[in-house]
């Protein structure tokens, strides 16, 4: 029988134990730490309102006088659309334009100012079926550090695509302090939330990230969310306030209530 030997160090960094059984995932450069900013990662199944919640949370923090950076982590690059009123170029787009010579990029090539001064970045993603979302997140954080943008930021919000299906899409958890899950009162949302909880628990073994709680969205009823949350010890941070109130009003009220979990000093 012919066999081939593969150096395991090429697969993962053995200086850090795996996050879970059978774990093979992107290991971020340990030097790529965001710094003193409070960092949140927003997860949830596709179409549940993560970007709306993230954007409103960014605005809420900015109106508290904080310097906020929102990072969209989705190939659709529409996380910051409501803040900038346009689909901005992604970090990957910008890197491709200079043949991946990052030293040729200026901050204005990939960072855009949105509503109320919120700074917006769209990480983008690799071509379909190739590459890894974790690489994209790493390159984005690296660029932000090289341009010292993180030095002037109080709050960073990662808005992450859909379900956690691999270690690459869980990469923002390696930077976050708190992970927030947006869910509706239905099976699909709660199934996705369960997988996200598992991913956060795995990352918490080696990183400082912890579960912040669940944000109920798109449903006045929360009985199924509450049942799951009680089972796993998860807090429901916010929910629609009034059944007949406009959606925008409900979102703002939920976002303002979220700021209670992140008491930070004025800049």
C-alpha positions in Angstrom: 0.0 0.0 0.0 1.3 3.4 -0.9 1.1 6.0 1.8 1.7 9.7 1.9 3.0 11.7 4.9 1.5 15.1 5.6 3.0 17.4 8.2 0.1 18.1 10.6 1.6 21.6 11.3 0.5 22.5 7.8 -3.1 21.8 8.7 -3.3 23.6 12.0 -1.1 25.4 14.5 -0.2 22.8 17.2 0.7 25.6 19.7 -3.0 25.9 20.4 -5.2 22.9 21.1 -8.1 22.3 18.7 -11.4 24.0 19.4 -13.4 20.7 19.3 -13.3 17.0 18.4 -12.0 16.6 14.8 -11.4 20.3 14.6 -9.4 21.6 11.6 -10.0 25.3 11.2 -8.3 28.6 10.3 -5.9 29.8 12.9 -5.6 33.6 13.0 -2.2 35.1 13.4 -1.9 35.6 17.2 -0.4 39.1 16.6 -3.6 40.2 14.9 -5.4 41.3 18.0 -8.0 44.1 17.8 -6.8 45.8 20.9 -8.9 47.8 23.5 -12.2 48.1 21.5 -15.2 46.1 22.6 -15.9 43.5 20.0 -19.2 41.8 19.1 -20.0 39.1 16.6 -23.6 38.9 15.4 -24.8 35.5 14.1 -28.0 33.9 13.0 -29.6 32.0 10.1 -29.8 33.7 6.8 -32.4 36.4 6.3 -33.2 36.7 10.0 -32.2 40.4 10.4 -28.5 40.2 11.4 -27.4 43.2 9.2 -30.4 45.3 10.3 -29.7 44.5 14.0 -25.9 45.1 13.5 -26.4 48.4 11.7 -28.9 49.7 14.4 -26.5 48.5 17.1 -23.7 50.5 15.4 -25.8 53.6 15.2 -27.0 53.2 18.8 -23.3 53.1 20.0 -22.4 56.0 17.8 -25.1 58.1 19.4 -23.7 57.2 22.7 -20.5 59.0 21.6 -18.6 55.9 20.7 -16.3 55.4 17.7 -17.8 52.4 15.9 -16.5 50.1 13.1 -18.9 47.6 11.5 -17.4 44.8 9.5 -19.6 42.8 7.1 -18.4 39.2 6.7 -20.6 38.0 3.7 -19.8 37.7 0.0 -23.0 39.6 -0.7 -21.3 42.6 1.0 -24.6 44.2 2.0 -24.1 44.4 5.7 -23.5 48.2 5.7 -25.9 49.1 2.9 -28.3 50.9 5.3 -25.5 52.9 6.7 -23.7 53.9 3.5 -26.7 53.7 1.1 -24.6 51.7 -1.4 -22.8 48.4 -1.9 -19.2 49.3 -1.1 -16.3 47.4 -2.6 -15.0 44.6 -0.4 -11.5 44.1 1.1 -11.0 41.2 -1.3 -12.0 43.5 -4.3 -9.5 46.1 -3.1 -6.7 43.5 -2.7 -7.3 42.0 -6.1 -7.1 45.5 -7.7 -3.5 45.8 -6.4 -2.6 42.1 -7.1 -2.7 41.5 -3.3 0.1 44.0 -2.5 -1.7 45.3 0.6 1.0 48.0 1.1 -0.4 49.8 -2.0 -3.9 50.3 -0.4 -5.0 53.4 1.3 -7.6 53.4 4.0 -10.2 55.1 1.8 -9.9 52.2 -0.6 -11.8 49.8 1.7 -13.2 51.9 4.7 -16.3 54.0 4.1 -18.0 56.4 6.5 -21.7 55.7 7.1 -24.5 57.2 9.0 -23.6 59.2 12.1 -19.9 58.6 11.5 -20.0 54.7 11.7 -17.0 53.4 9.8 -18.0 50.6 7.4 -15.9 47.7 6.0 -17.1 44.8 3.8 -14.7 41.9 4.1 -16.4 40.0 1.2 -15.5 36.4 0.6 -13.6 34.0 -1.7 -15.0 32.9 -5.0 -17.7 30.2 -4.7 -16.4 26.8 -3.9 -12.8 28.0 -3.3 -10.8 29.6 -0.5 -11.9 30.2 3.1 -13.9 32.9 4.8 -11.5 32.8 7.8 -8.7 33.9 5.5 -10.8 36.9 4.4 -11.5 37.9 8.1 -7.8 37.6 8.9 -6.8 39.8 5.9 -9.4 42.4 6.9 -8.2 42.7 10.5 -4.6 42.8 9.3 -5.3 45.7 7.0 -7.2 47.6 9.7 -4.3 47.2 12.0 -1.8 48.2 9.4 -3.7 51.5 8.9 -4.1 52.0 12.7 -7.9 52.2 12.3 -8.5 49.9 15.3 -6.4 52.2 17.5 -9.2 54.9 17.2 -12.2 52.5 17.6 -14.3 51.9 20.7 -16.7 49.3 19.4 -16.2 46.7 16.6 -19.2 44.8 15.3 -18.7 41.7 13.0 -21.9 40.9 11.0 -21.4 37.3 10.0 -23.3 35.3 7.3 -25.8 32.6 8.0 -25.2 29.4 9.9 -21.8 28.4 11.2 -20.8 25.6 8.8 -17.0 25.7 9.2 -14.1 27.1 11.2 -13.6 29.8 8.6 -17.0 31.4 9.2 -16.4 31.1 12.9 -13.2 33.1 12.6 -14.7 36.4 14.0 -15.3 34.5 17.2 -11.5 34.5 17.7 -11.7 38.3 18.0 -15.0 38.9 19.7 -15.8 39.3 23.4 -19.5 38.6 23.0 -21.4 36.7 20.4 -25.0 37.8 19.8 -27.5 35.5 18.1 -30.5 36.8 16.1 -33.4 34.3 15.9 -37.1 34.0 15.2 -39.5 31.8 17.1 -39.3 28.9 14.5 -37.5 25.6 14.1 -35.0 26.8 11.4 -33.8 29.7 13.4 -33.5 27.7 16.6 -31.7 24.9 14.8 -29.2 27.4 13.5 -28.9 29.0 16.9 -28.1 25.6 18.4 -25.2 25.2 16.0 -23.9 28.7 16.7 -24.0 28.0 20.4 -21.9 24.9 19.8 -19.4 26.9 17.8 -19.1 29.6 20.5 -18.7 27.0 23.2 -15.9 25.4 21.1 -14.1 28.8 20.5 -14.5 29.7 24.2 -12.1 26.9 25.1 -9.2 28.9 23.6 -10.5 32.5 23.1 -12.2 35.1 25.3 -15.5 35.0 23.4 -18.6 34.3 25.4 -22.3 34.1 24.6 -23.9 37.5 25.0 -27.5 36.3 24.4 -30.3 36.0 21.8 -32.2 38.8 20.1 -35.7 37.7 19.1 -36.7 39.1 15.8 -39.5 38.7 13.2 -41.9 37.3 15.7 -43.9 38.6 18.6 -44.1 35.2 20.2 -40.9 33.9 21.9 -42.0 30.7 23.6 -39.8 28.4 21.6 -36.8 30.7 21.9 -37.3 31.0 25.6 -37.6 27.2 25.9 -34.3 26.7 24.1 -32.6 29.6 25.9 -33.6 28.1 29.3 -32.2 24.8 28.3 -28.8 26.1 27.4 -28.6 29.0 29.9 -28.9 31.7 27.3 -30.3 35.2 28.0 -32.9 36.8 25.7 -31.6 40.3 25.4 -34.4 41.9 23.4 -37.7 41.2 21.6 -40.3 43.2 19.6 -41.9 45.6 22.0 -45.4 45.9 20.6 -47.2 43.6 18.2 -48.6 46.4 16.0 -45.6 48.8 16.3 -43.6 49.6 13.1 -40.7 47.3 12.6 -38.2 50.1 12.6 -39.3 51.2 16.0 -39.1 47.7 17.4 -35.6 47.2 16.0 -34.3 50.5 17.6 -35.8 49.5 21.0 -34.1 46.1 20.8 -30.8 47.7 19.8 -30.9 50.3 22.6 -31.5 47.5 25.1 -28.5 45.6 23.8 -26.2 48.5 24.7 -26.7 47.6 28.4 -24.4 44.6 28.0 -21.5 46.7 26.9 -20.8 49.5 29.4 -17.8 51.3 28.2 -16.2 54.6 29.2 -16.7 57.7 27.0 -13.9 58.2 24.4 
